[in-house]
Amino acid sequence: MFKHILVPIDGSATAHLAVEKAIGLAKAFGSRVTAIFVIDPYPFTGVGTDFAYGQAEYLNAATAEANAAIKDAKTAFEAAGVSADTSVVEAHAAWRGVVEAAESLQTDLIVMGSHGRSGLEKMVLGSVTQAVLAHTHLPVLVVRD
């Protein structure tokens, strides 16, 4: 039914739950799996030049975090006997990176975690899952903790 599953991860516990769901689906359907971590290479765009000094430090930290999360996901897939491709993707917004990766990889399902933020936290941090749902035509399995 699902030939290629995309699993966006961010290193969180909810993303780990999404990996576990994707493992079950991949085993059930014999699906290919790709896990991605999206980094915004220019998070300070529009904030002003005062923040440009920290961009290199940000990219180093973001890349290290992405590589650690990708390694953990790859380990989980391998331990379950599921082959998975992994990559770090750059996009101006995490949701955009997910949607563009899904399209370019020709996946037919996105399995992703949702943190369930509300109120001020949701307004400040946004909802990547909500934006993905609004901008993709693909089915999305949302995993909550």
VEXFITI-800350 format. One record per residue: x, y, z of N, C-alpha, C, O in turn. Coordinates in Angstrom, 3 decimals. Atoms other than C-alpha are relative to their C-alpha. Layout:
<sites>
{site {X; Y; Z}; {X; Y; Z}; {X; Y; Z}; {X; Y; Z}}
...
</sites>
This chain:
<sites>
{site {0.824; -1.192; 0.000}; {0.000; 0.000; 0.000}; {0.869; 1.256; 0.000}; {0.681; 2.136; -0.840}}
{site {-0.925; -1.123; -0.031}; {2.741; 2.470; 0.965}; {1.361; -0.501; -0.434}; {1.941; -1.379; 0.204}}
{site {-1.264; 0.461; 0.552}; {5.875; 2.070; -1.113}; {1.201; 0.741; 0.555}; {2.291; 0.179; 0.657}}
{site {-1.118; -0.813; -0.488}; {7.996; 4.895; 0.293}; {-0.504; 0.949; 1.081}; {-1.362; 1.794; 0.828}}
{site {0.426; -0.781; -1.161}; {7.603; 6.478; 3.729}; {1.069; 1.023; 0.355}; {2.252; 0.694; 0.440}}
{site {-0.895; -1.059; -0.462}; {9.141; 9.805; 4.753}; {-0.228; 0.217; 1.484}; {-1.367; 0.348; 1.933}}
{site {0.093; -0.217; -1.443}; {9.907; 10.277; 8.440}; {0.859; 1.212; 0.380}; {2.072; 1.081; 0.545}}
{site {-0.759; -1.163; -0.466}; {10.902; 13.829; 9.425}; {0.262; -0.143; 1.492}; {-0.647; -0.466; 2.257}}
{site {-0.339; 0.131; -1.422}; {12.736; 13.793; 12.752}; {0.633; 1.285; 0.506}; {1.161; 2.085; -0.267}}
{site {-0.614; -1.187; -0.615}; {13.921; 16.444; 15.170}; {0.735; -0.348; 1.292}; {1.128; 0.542; 2.046}}
{site {-0.714; 0.420; -1.202}; {15.553; 14.394; 17.914}; {-0.860; -0.099; 1.248}; {-0.360; -0.450; 2.317}}
{site {0.898; 0.018; -1.158}; {12.511; 14.580; 20.200}; {-0.547; -1.405; 0.261}; {-0.416; -2.308; -0.566}}
{site {0.635; 1.277; -0.351}; {10.724; 11.746; 21.967}; {-1.156; -0.304; -0.950}; {-1.397; -1.463; -1.287}}
{site {1.118; 0.220; 0.930}; {7.736; 12.261; 19.655}; {0.506; -0.459; -1.352}; {-0.130; -1.286; -2.005}}
{site {-0.589; 0.446; 1.260}; {9.971; 11.883; 16.614}; {0.418; -1.468; 0.109}; {0.301; -2.224; -0.855}}
{site {-0.361; 1.407; -0.203}; {11.236; 8.612; 18.095}; {-1.241; -0.895; -0.105}; {-1.178; -1.992; -0.660}}
{site {1.260; 0.758; 0.129}; {7.619; 7.435; 18.394}; {-0.410; -0.119; -1.465}; {-0.933; -1.152; -1.881}}
{site {0.308; 0.036; 1.432}; {7.136; 8.335; 14.714}; {0.893; -1.026; -0.702}; {0.442; -1.736; -1.601}}
{site {-0.914; 1.005; 0.566}; {10.199; 6.230; 13.855}; {-0.534; -1.401; 0.282}; {-0.530; -2.262; -0.598}}
{site {0.549; 1.310; -0.366}; {8.659; 3.297; 15.725}; {-1.232; -0.345; -0.841}; {-1.380; -1.486; -1.281}}
{site {1.180; 0.238; 0.849}; {5.365; 3.690; 13.809}; {0.421; -0.305; -1.426}; {-0.127; -1.203; -2.065}}
{site {-0.486; 0.213; 1.364}; {7.251; 3.926; 10.522}; {0.623; -1.382; -0.151}; {0.492; -2.005; -1.204}}
{site {-0.574; 1.346; 0.019}; {9.118; 0.716; 11.383}; {-1.114; -1.034; -0.187}; {-1.010; -1.928; -1.027}}
{site {1.126; 0.935; 0.106}; {5.820; -1.118; 11.877}; {-0.638; 0.023; -1.377}; {-0.948; -1.025; -1.943}}
{site {0.600; -0.130; 1.330}; {4.385; 0.236; 8.631}; {0.920; -0.559; -1.082}; {0.461; -1.245; -1.996}}
{site {-0.960; 0.486; 0.993}; {7.552; -0.519; 6.655}; {0.044; -1.521; -0.008}; {0.130; -2.138; -1.070}}
{site {0.010; 1.466; -0.081}; {7.529; -4.104; 7.896}; {-1.297; -0.569; -0.576}; {-1.279; -1.574; -1.287}}
{site {1.293; 0.498; 0.456}; {3.831; -4.532; 7.170}; {-0.170; 0.104; -1.517}; {-0.753; -0.782; -2.143}}
{site {0.208; -0.242; 1.425}; {3.965; -3.098; 3.642}; {1.241; -0.208; -0.858}; {1.172; -0.090; -2.081}}
{site {-1.232; 0.144; 0.756}; {7.580; -3.758; 2.657}; {0.440; 1.316; -0.613}; {0.969; 1.346; -1.724}}
{site {-0.270; -1.345; 0.510}; {8.072; -0.012; 2.258}; {1.460; 0.400; 0.128}; {2.180; -0.052; 1.019}}
{site {-1.267; -0.705; -0.157}; {11.212; 1.961; 1.618}; {-0.231; 1.107; 1.013}; {-1.344; 1.618; 1.137}}
{site {0.127; -1.058; -0.997}; {11.910; 4.502; 4.358}; {1.142; 0.996; -0.183}; {2.293; 0.622; -0.406}}
{site {-1.000; -1.060; -0.030}; {13.697; 7.830; 4.306}; {-0.285; 0.871; 1.207}; {-1.401; 1.363; 1.376}}
{site {0.114; -0.893; -1.149}; {14.309; 9.789; 7.507}; {0.806; 1.254; -0.291}; {1.938; 1.179; -0.769}}
{site {-0.701; -1.267; 0.224}; {15.225; 13.465; 7.282}; {-0.047; 0.877; 1.248}; {-0.954; 0.775; 2.074}}
{site {-0.038; -1.052; -1.018}; {16.201; 16.239; 9.654}; {0.149; 1.302; -0.776}; {1.073; 1.442; -1.577}}
{site {-0.035; -1.258; 0.744}; {15.487; 19.753; 8.363}; {0.668; 1.080; 0.848}; {0.303; 1.312; 2.001}}
{site {-0.686; -1.134; -0.630}; {17.829; 22.616; 9.233}; {-0.330; 1.252; -0.800}; {-0.256; 1.252; -2.029}}
{site {0.169; -1.303; 0.634}; {16.969; 26.231; 8.501}; {1.373; 0.674; 0.020}; {1.840; 1.074; 1.086}}
{site {-1.349; -0.554; 0.011}; {20.355; 27.595; 7.344}; {0.048; 1.500; 0.295}; {1.113; 2.036; 0.604}}
{site {0.035; -1.439; -0.236}; {19.233; 31.209; 7.781}; {-1.106; 0.352; 0.989}; {-2.053; 1.050; 0.627}}
{site {1.087; -0.238; -0.955}; {17.144; 31.331; 10.960}; {-0.109; 1.460; 0.429}; {-1.129; 1.871; 0.983}}
{site {0.003; -1.387; -0.464}; {18.071; 34.957; 11.600}; {-0.411; 0.979; -1.089}; {-0.347; 2.189; -0.876}}
{site {0.423; -0.876; 1.087}; {16.815; 36.318; 8.260}; {-1.150; 0.874; 0.468}; {-2.136; 0.385; 1.020}}
{site {1.051; -0.937; -0.380}; {14.750; 39.414; 8.883}; {0.113; 0.499; 1.425}; {-0.629; 1.395; 1.828}}
{site {-0.153; -0.413; -1.391}; {15.937; 39.756; 12.471}; {0.931; 1.198; 0.097}; {0.790; 2.022; 1.000}}
{site {-0.943; -1.111; -0.004}; {18.756; 42.168; 11.657}; {1.426; -0.497; 0.013}; {1.689; -1.674; 0.260}}
{site {-1.410; 0.384; 0.102}; {22.493; 42.181; 11.305}; {0.631; -0.287; 1.348}; {1.687; -0.917; 1.396}}
{site {-0.567; 0.249; -1.321}; {23.098; 42.073; 15.054}; {0.124; -1.489; 0.302}; {0.955; -1.890; 1.116}}
{site {-0.001; 1.424; -0.273}; {22.396; 38.334; 14.975}; {0.857; -0.794; -0.981}; {1.041; -1.997; -0.796}}
{site {-0.777; 0.699; 1.020}; {24.555; 37.482; 11.942}; {1.271; -0.611; 0.582}; {1.752; -1.626; 0.079}}
{site {-1.233; 0.505; -0.604}; {27.605; 36.966; 14.173}; {-0.138; -1.439; 0.471}; {0.818; -2.210; 0.376}}
{site {0.203; 1.332; -0.550}; {26.099; 33.817; 15.697}; {-0.412; -1.055; -1.008}; {-0.660; -2.198; -0.625}}
{site {0.500; 0.948; 0.986}; {25.106; 32.164; 12.422}; {0.901; -1.219; -0.149}; {0.400; -2.341; -0.227}}
{site {-0.918; 1.136; 0.147}; {28.222; 29.996; 12.086}; {-0.124; -0.935; 1.201}; {-0.128; -2.157; 1.048}}
{site {0.155; 0.815; -1.209}; {27.842; 28.822; 15.677}; {-1.318; -0.759; -0.033}; {-1.387; -1.931; 0.335}}
{site {1.304; 0.650; 0.122}; {24.161; 28.111; 15.068}; {0.079; -1.186; -0.960}; {-0.382; -2.279; -0.632}}
{site {-0.073; 1.069; 1.004}; {24.891; 26.064; 11.928}; {0.803; -1.187; 0.514}; {0.450; -2.337; 0.255}}
{site {-0.789; 1.102; -0.576}; {27.555; 24.049; 13.742}; {-0.823; -0.796; 1.006}; {-0.821; -2.027; 0.987}}
{site {0.823; 0.675; -1.007}; {25.211; 23.283; 16.625}; {-1.171; -0.738; -0.648}; {-1.477; -1.869; -0.271}}
{site {1.140; 0.627; 0.675}; {22.247; 22.552; 14.331}; {0.437; -1.242; -0.763}; {-0.266; -2.252; -0.761}}
{site {-0.510; 1.153; 0.747}; {24.340; 20.224; 12.174}; {0.353; -1.143; 0.937}; {0.076; -2.303; 0.632}}
{site {-0.333; 1.039; -0.985}; {25.632; 18.354; 15.228}; {-1.270; -0.652; 0.538}; {-1.331; -1.874; 0.678}}
{site {1.278; 0.528; -0.488}; {22.064; 17.991; 16.557}; {-0.658; -0.876; -1.062}; {-1.175; -1.950; -0.756}}
{site {0.597; 0.757; 1.105}; {20.832; 16.818; 13.149}; {0.701; -1.338; -0.184}; {0.044; -2.369; -0.332}}
{site {-0.752; 1.241; 0.185}; {23.610; 14.247; 12.789}; {-0.255; -1.000; 1.120}; {-0.336; -2.204; 0.876}}
{site {0.294; 0.889; -1.135}; {22.935; 12.856; 16.273}; {-1.395; -0.614; -0.140}; {-1.575; -1.809; 0.096}}
{site {1.368; 0.505; 0.160}; {19.188; 12.554; 15.590}; {-0.081; -1.002; -1.142}; {-0.753; -2.027; -1.027}}
{site {-0.021; 0.909; 1.154}; {19.808; 10.935; 12.194}; {0.647; -1.325; 0.393}; {0.157; -2.393; 0.024}}
{site {-0.695; 1.222; -0.437}; {22.243; 8.458; 13.767}; {-0.924; -0.849; 0.881}; {-0.990; -2.067; 0.717}}
{site {0.925; 0.728; -0.876}; {19.686; 7.521; 16.454}; {-1.120; -0.668; -0.797}; {-1.476; -1.818; -0.537}}
{site {1.075; 0.564; 0.828}; {16.940; 7.017; 13.858}; {0.526; -1.173; -0.816}; {-0.120; -2.218; -0.895}}
{site {-0.604; 1.063; 0.820}; {19.235; 4.952; 11.620}; {0.224; -1.251; 0.853}; {-0.033; -2.368; 0.404}}
{site {-0.225; 1.117; -0.917}; {20.158; 2.773; 14.605}; {-1.308; -0.721; 0.317}; {-1.346; -1.951; 0.347}}
{site {1.308; 0.596; -0.309}; {16.468; 2.215; 15.469}; {-0.515; -0.807; -1.184}; {-1.020; -1.916; -1.007}}
{site {0.443; 0.724; 1.187}; {15.636; 1.234; 11.889}; {0.812; -1.276; -0.201}; {0.248; -2.336; -0.470}}
{site {-0.857; 1.173; 0.191}; {18.623; -1.114; 11.625}; {-0.281; -1.075; 1.034}; {-0.302; -2.262; 0.707}}
{site {0.287; 0.962; -1.072}; {17.836; -2.743; 14.991}; {-1.293; -0.762; -0.274}; {-1.445; -1.910; 0.142}}
{site {1.280; 0.637; 0.327}; {14.335; -3.496; 13.687}; {0.060; -0.752; -1.326}; {-0.917; -1.375; -1.740}}
{site {-0.134; 0.698; 1.278}; {15.674; -4.885; 10.427}; {-0.622; 0.728; -1.173}; {-0.969; 0.112; -2.180}}
{site {0.576; -0.816; 1.068}; {14.332; -2.027; 8.314}; {1.101; 0.874; -0.592}; {1.769; 1.620; 0.124}}
{site {-0.988; -0.826; 0.683}; {16.596; -0.427; 5.748}; {-0.567; 1.407; -0.168}; {-1.709; 1.578; -0.596}}
{site {0.476; -1.383; 0.110}; {16.352; 3.362; 5.807}; {1.112; 0.898; -0.521}; {2.261; 0.807; -0.089}}
{site {-0.902; -1.051; 0.436}; {18.000; 6.173; 3.920}; {-0.189; 1.168; 0.950}; {-1.286; 1.378; 1.469}}
{site {0.100; -1.155; -0.883}; {18.769; 9.254; 5.985}; {0.734; 1.175; -0.633}; {1.699; 1.003; -1.377}}
{site {-0.707; -1.189; 0.471}; {19.726; 12.820; 5.197}; {-0.395; 1.219; 0.814}; {-1.455; 1.269; 1.438}}
{site {0.267; -1.306; -0.588}; {19.958; 16.325; 6.568}; {-0.368; 0.915; -1.162}; {0.352; 0.992; -2.157}}
{site {0.549; -0.843; 1.063}; {17.918; 18.772; 4.478}; {0.025; 1.445; 0.473}; {-0.286; 1.730; 1.629}}
{site {0.055; -1.422; -0.327}; {18.257; 22.550; 4.385}; {-1.214; 0.628; -0.671}; {-1.459; 0.426; -1.861}}
{site {1.161; -0.720; 0.528}; {15.127; 24.664; 3.970}; {-0.271; 1.185; 0.914}; {0.064; 1.164; 2.098}}
{site {0.267; -1.209; -0.776}; {13.979; 28.084; 5.095}; {-0.996; -0.242; 1.139}; {-0.981; 0.484; 2.133}}
{site {0.929; 0.374; -1.065}; {11.213; 26.483; 7.169}; {-0.056; -1.514; 0.040}; {0.000; -2.168; -1.002}}
{site {0.000; 1.462; -0.144}; {11.046; 22.946; 8.544}; {-1.122; -0.635; -0.816}; {-0.899; -1.633; -1.501}}
{site {1.125; 0.592; 0.739}; {7.598; 22.288; 7.056}; {0.279; -0.014; -1.497}; {-0.064; -0.972; -2.189}}
{site {-0.302; -0.079; 1.430}; {8.802; 23.417; 3.631}; {1.008; -1.084; -0.390}; {0.881; -1.705; -1.446}}
{site {-0.973; 1.051; 0.259}; {11.773; 21.060; 3.829}; {-0.646; -1.371; -0.049}; {-0.275; -2.205; -0.875}}
{site {0.716; 1.282; -0.018}; {9.447; 18.167; 4.677}; {-0.816; -0.178; -1.271}; {-0.746; -1.223; -1.917}}
{site {0.862; 0.089; 1.183}; {7.003; 18.912; 1.867}; {0.840; -0.156; -1.268}; {0.522; -0.982; -2.124}}
{site {-0.855; 0.090; 1.190}; {9.757; 19.448; -0.713}; {0.715; -1.350; -0.084}; {0.861; -1.909; -1.171}}
{site {-0.650; 1.317; -0.007}; {11.565; 16.261; 0.351}; {-0.993; -1.083; -0.403}; {-0.656; -1.980; -1.175}}
{site {1.026; 0.993; 0.343}; {8.339; 14.265; 0.119}; {-0.262; -0.001; -1.501}; {-0.410; -1.057; -2.115}}
{site {0.249; -0.102; 1.442}; {7.771; 15.559; -3.405}; {1.195; -0.506; -0.811}; {1.020; -1.283; -1.749}}
{site {-1.172; 0.372; 0.798}; {11.342; 15.113; -4.661}; {0.327; -1.489; 0.135}; {0.824; -2.102; -0.809}}
{site {-0.266; 1.429; -0.208}; {11.665; 11.624; -3.169}; {-1.157; -0.882; -0.474}; {-1.043; -2.107; -0.494}}
{site {1.205; 0.697; 0.449}; {8.206; 10.671; -4.466}; {-0.502; -0.994; 1.052}; {-0.807; -2.147; 0.749}}
{site {0.540; 0.833; -1.069}; {7.089; 9.324; -1.108}; {-1.521; 0.001; -0.104}; {-2.111; 0.876; -0.737}}
{site {1.459; 0.044; 0.036}; {3.490; 8.296; -0.624}; {-0.627; 0.023; 1.391}; {-1.836; -0.156; 1.536}}
{site {0.490; -0.155; -1.370}; {3.209; 8.696; 3.168}; {1.048; 0.752; 0.802}; {2.248; 0.517; 0.661}}
{site {-0.873; -0.687; -0.948}; {4.653; 11.047; 5.766}; {-0.427; -0.447; 1.394}; {-1.604; -0.370; 1.743}}
{site {0.270; 0.372; -1.387}; {4.910; 9.763; 9.335}; {0.819; 0.944; 0.865}; {2.049; 0.922; 0.819}}
{site {-0.726; -0.981; -0.798}; {5.773; 12.521; 11.792}; {-0.640; 0.207; 1.355}; {-1.841; 0.005; 1.538}}
{site {0.467; -0.276; -1.343}; {5.482; 13.406; 15.421}; {-0.539; 1.410; 0.116}; {-0.174; 2.299; -0.653}}
{site {0.519; -1.324; -0.324}; {3.554; 16.327; 16.828}; {0.163; 0.198; 1.497}; {-0.161; -0.681; 2.296}}
{site {-0.254; -0.266; -1.420}; {4.476; 17.953; 20.109}; {-1.253; 0.401; 0.757}; {-1.259; 0.392; 1.988}}
{site {1.251; -0.368; -0.663}; {0.921; 19.070; 20.821}; {0.079; 1.316; 0.750}; {-0.564; 1.484; 1.786}}
{site {-0.113; -1.304; -0.653}; {1.900; 22.627; 21.704}; {-1.307; 0.764; -0.139}; {-2.066; 0.570; -1.088}}
{site {1.191; -0.845; 0.075}; {-0.841; 25.110; 22.460}; {0.320; 1.355; 0.610}; {1.378; 1.555; 1.207}}
{site {-0.145; -1.321; -0.597}; {-1.294; 28.693; 23.506}; {1.207; 0.764; -0.520}; {1.520; 0.723; -1.710}}
{site {-1.138; -0.840; 0.350}; {1.719; 30.989; 23.539}; {1.139; -0.809; -0.614}; {1.790; -0.361; -1.557}}
{site {-1.071; 0.849; 0.527}; {4.164; 28.140; 22.937}; {-0.232; -0.313; -1.476}; {0.708; -0.284; -2.270}}
{site {0.317; 0.288; 1.401}; {2.369; 27.238; 19.688}; {0.163; 1.245; -0.858}; {0.653; 1.171; -1.985}}
{site {-0.105; -1.233; 0.761}; {2.222; 30.866; 18.607}; {1.469; 0.365; -0.251}; {1.814; 0.817; -1.343}}
{site {-1.408; -0.357; 0.128}; {5.945; 31.399; 19.210}; {0.758; -1.037; -0.831}; {1.515; -0.673; -1.731}}
{site {-0.760; 1.056; 0.660}; {7.269; 28.041; 18.009}; {-0.660; -0.506; -1.271}; {0.012; -1.088; -2.123}}
{site {0.707; 0.465; 1.188}; {4.608; 27.278; 15.407}; {-0.256; -1.484; 0.050}; {0.095; -2.160; 1.017}}
{site {0.275; 1.419; 0.092}; {3.469; 23.880; 14.325}; {0.445; -0.497; -1.364}; {-0.207; -0.242; -2.376}}
{site {-0.511; 0.561; 1.250}; {5.529; 22.117; 11.699}; {-1.017; -0.988; -0.558}; {-1.298; -0.973; -1.757}}
{site {0.960; 0.996; 0.450}; {3.006; 19.287; 11.533}; {-1.225; 0.653; -0.627}; {-1.688; 0.221; -1.682}}
{site {1.170; -0.696; 0.534}; {0.093; 21.659; 11.008}; {0.302; 0.597; -1.371}; {-0.533; 0.529; -2.274}}
{site {-0.373; -0.592; 1.290}; {1.948; 23.430; 8.183}; {0.184; -1.079; -1.065}; {-0.193; -0.879; -2.220}}
{site {-0.147; 1.103; 0.956}; {2.860; 20.102; 6.543}; {-1.382; -0.464; -0.457}; {-1.615; -0.659; -1.650}}
{site {1.361; 0.420; 0.342}; {-0.790; 19.046; 6.690}; {-0.670; 0.989; -0.955}; {-1.422; 0.585; -1.842}}
{site {0.623; -1.029; 0.835}; {-1.812; 22.345; 5.079}; {0.611; 0.094; -1.394}; {-0.032; 0.589; -2.319}}
{site {-0.704; -0.224; 1.266}; {0.751; 22.186; 2.261}; {0.319; -1.262; -0.805}; {0.979; -1.173; -1.840}}
{site {-0.267; 1.216; 0.769}; {0.890; 18.557; 1.132}; {-1.302; -0.669; -0.399}; {-2.331; -0.524; 0.262}}
{site {1.151; 0.791; 0.445}; {-1.491; 16.369; -0.797}; {0.131; -1.453; 0.463}; {-0.787; -2.252; 0.280}}
{site {-0.260; 1.370; -0.440}; {0.031; 13.213; 0.698}; {-0.695; -0.306; 1.313}; {-0.982; 0.602; 2.093}}
{site {0.493; 0.372; -1.322}; {-1.431; 11.255; 3.584}; {1.104; 0.207; 1.039}; {2.275; -0.062; 0.773}}
{site {-0.934; -0.244; -1.079}; {0.226; 12.179; 6.871}; {-0.505; -0.715; 1.245}; {-1.630; -0.482; 1.687}}
{site {0.319; 0.657; -1.264}; {0.227; 9.943; 9.939}; {0.665; 0.817; 1.096}; {1.892; 0.892; 1.171}}
{site {-0.515; -0.833; -1.082}; {0.592; 12.201; 12.962}; {0.062; -0.838; 1.264}; {-0.937; -1.414; 1.695}}
{site {-0.223; 0.786; -1.206}; {2.068; 10.517; 16.020}; {0.120; 0.961; 1.177}; {0.913; 1.901; 1.147}}
{site {-0.024; -0.841; -1.209}; {1.413; 12.070; 19.441}; {0.509; -0.823; 1.155}; {0.392; -2.048; 1.166}}
{site {-0.465; 0.732; -1.190}; {2.960; 11.206; 22.768}; {-1.081; -0.107; 1.031}; {-0.866; -0.690; 2.094}}
</sites>
